[in-house]
Every structure is written in C-alpha cells, then in structure tokens.
Amino acid sequence: MPEGLQVWDESGRLIVDTTTLVGKLLGTTFSEQLSGYLDDERFLRGTPFGFVLPQPTSYNLGNGNAYNATVSNSVKLDFIGNRMRWSLTENEQYYDDIPGYRIYYGIY
C-alpha cells in the first residue's frame, strides 16, 4: 500500500505528491540599510529562499516634481548555513536615504 500525501484537483489530475516541494514561510524582516544579515537555525532544516517586496518612497525634488524610488530588484540575497545576508547592488548604493524594503524568507 502506498504511503504519503497525494492531492488531486476536481479533474482527477495529481497536483501534490510526496515528491512535490512545498515552501514554508518562516518570517519577514524590514531594512533601510545597504546590507545586513539575519541568523535563523530553521534555515538548516531545508533549502532556504527569500524574496523582496519594495516599500515605495517618494522624494519631493522641490520644483513640484517627485521622484519615486524602490529597491526590490536591486537587493541581493545569499544564504550560508543558518545566515541570510542581503545587500544592495552597486547601482542603488547612491541613495542618501535608502527606501525601505521588506524581505520574506523561508525554506522548502
């Protein structure tokens, strides 16, 4: 007799099986820094992943114009052991006031 979880949709197609990787969101952190890190022992329980959502920021340029800035595409994430490190790419390091960004992280 087979063991494990299997899930089918209403058409009878198998959509989740014992070989399906399902992610688990572990937490979130907010940063306004050029770089940083977070240690979490739970990274050792699977393959860590992360993604960034921007926190849009508008700057008033003083001439009636505004500049909207986000950095979500410019944040590099690295995982080594139980540590997640992040840093802005060189293109975004010119900000005097870095727009904040939220990092979501987990394992699968």
C-alpha positions as CSV (number, residue, x, y, z in Angstrom):
1,M,0.0,0.0,0.0
2,P,1.4,3.5,-1.0
3,E,2.2,5.9,1.8
4,G,2.3,9.7,1.9
5,L,0.1,12.6,0.9
6,Q,-1.4,12.9,-2.6
7,V,-3.9,15.7,-3.7
8,W,-5.9,15.7,-6.9
9,D,-7.9,18.5,-8.5
10,E,-11.5,18.2,-9.5
11,S,-10.5,16.8,-12.9
12,G,-8.6,14.0,-11.3
13,R,-5.1,15.4,-12.0
14,L,-2.5,14.8,-9.4
15,I,-1.3,18.3,-8.1
16,V,0.6,17.4,-4.9
17,D,2.6,14.3,-4.3
18,T,5.3,13.1,-2.0
19,T,8.0,14.5,-4.4
20,T,6.4,18.0,-4.6
21,L,8.4,20.7,-2.9
22,V,6.2,22.9,-0.8
23,G,7.6,26.1,0.7
24,K,7.3,27.2,4.3
25,L,7.4,30.9,5.1
26,L,9.5,31.4,8.2
27,G,9.3,35.2,8.6
28,T,10.0,38.7,7.4
29,T,12.4,41.5,8.2
30,F,12.5,45.1,7.2
31,S,15.7,47.0,6.2
32,E,16.7,50.5,5.3
33,Q,20.4,49.7,5.2
34,L,22.9,49.0,2.4
35,S,23.4,45.5,3.8
36,G,22.5,43.3,6.7
37,Y,22.1,39.7,7.9
38,L,19.7,37.5,9.9
39,D,20.5,34.2,11.6
40,D,17.8,31.6,11.8
41,E,18.6,28.0,12.8
42,R,15.5,26.9,10.8
43,F,17.4,27.6,7.5
44,L,19.3,24.3,8.3
45,R,16.1,22.3,8.1
46,G,15.6,22.7,4.3
47,T,16.6,24.8,1.3
48,P,16.3,28.5,2.1
49,F,14.7,31.0,-0.2
50,G,13.8,34.7,0.0
51,F,12.1,37.4,-1.9
52,V,11.9,41.2,-1.6
53,L,8.9,43.5,-1.7
54,P,9.6,47.2,-2.0
55,Q,8.3,49.9,0.2
56,P,7.8,52.7,-2.3
57,T,9.2,56.1,-1.3
58,S,8.5,59.5,-2.9
59,Y,11.1,62.3,-2.8
60,N,10.0,65.8,-3.3
61,L,12.5,67.4,-5.6
62,G,11.4,70.9,-4.6
63,N,10.3,72.0,-8.0
64,G,6.8,70.5,-8.0
65,N,8.2,67.1,-9.2
66,A,8.5,63.9,-7.2
67,Y,10.9,61.0,-7.6
68,N,9.5,57.5,-6.7
69,A,12.1,55.0,-5.6
70,T,12.1,51.3,-4.9
71,V,14.9,48.9,-4.5
72,S,13.3,45.5,-4.7
73,N,15.1,44.4,-7.9
74,S,18.4,45.6,-6.5
75,V,18.6,43.5,-3.4
76,K,20.9,40.5,-3.5
77,L,20.2,37.6,-1.1
78,D,22.7,35.0,-0.1
79,F,22.2,32.0,2.3
80,I,25.2,30.4,4.0
81,G,24.4,27.9,6.8
82,N,22.0,29.5,9.2
83,R,22.6,33.0,7.9
84,M,20.7,35.1,5.3
85,R,22.7,38.1,4.0
86,W,21.4,40.9,1.9
87,S,23.0,43.8,0.1
88,L,22.0,46.5,-2.4
89,T,23.7,46.3,-5.8
90,E,26.2,49.0,-6.6
91,N,23.6,50.8,-8.8
92,E,21.4,51.5,-5.8
93,Q,24.1,52.5,-3.3
94,Y,24.0,56.2,-4.3
95,Y,20.8,56.8,-2.2
96,D,21.3,59.2,0.7
97,D,18.0,58.0,2.2
98,I,17.6,54.3,1.2
99,P,13.9,53.4,0.5
100,G,13.0,50.6,2.9
101,Y,12.4,47.1,1.7
102,R,10.8,44.0,3.3
103,I,12.5,40.6,2.9
104,Y,10.3,37.5,3.2
105,Y,12.2,34.2,3.9
106,G,11.5,30.5,4.3
107,I,12.5,27.0,3.4
108,Y,11.3,24.3,1.1
